[in-house]
Amino acid sequence: QVQLVESGGGSVQAGGSLRLSCAASGRFTGVNLWGWYRQGPGKERDVVANITREGIANYADSVKGRFSISTDNAKNTVYLQMNNLNPEDSGVYYCAALVSWIGTIWGQGTQVTVSS
């Protein structure tokens, strides 16, 4: 069974930074696509960024230039560096992994709160 464990959420003032981590554990051959999603209060869960096994990254327009997604394949871990945060970035951040031969696995979510 594959599990994703997230860490790094918290509270920060506008303009601050946070770094989220998500580590995969269990028996699997590899992750083809990693993604970070955000769900604000009363809103749908939307993609923030994703990155392929080959390292090709994509970002939502709202975070381009401020967020950076990266992976450590040896550690089966994905990171989301978030800079210049604003209150609209607040929400629960979920990690997702498209795992070979298994499908999409979701993390439990981590809360990010940005105060003005």
PyMOL commands that set and color helices and strands:
alter all, ss='L'
color gray80, all
select helices_A, chain A and resi 61-63+73-75+87-89
alter helices_A, ss='H'
color red, helices_A
select strands_A, chain A and resi 3-7+10-13+18-25+31-39+45-52+57-59+67-72+77-82+91-99+103-106+110-115
alter strands_A, ss='S'
color yellow, strands_A
deselect
rebuild
show_as cartoon
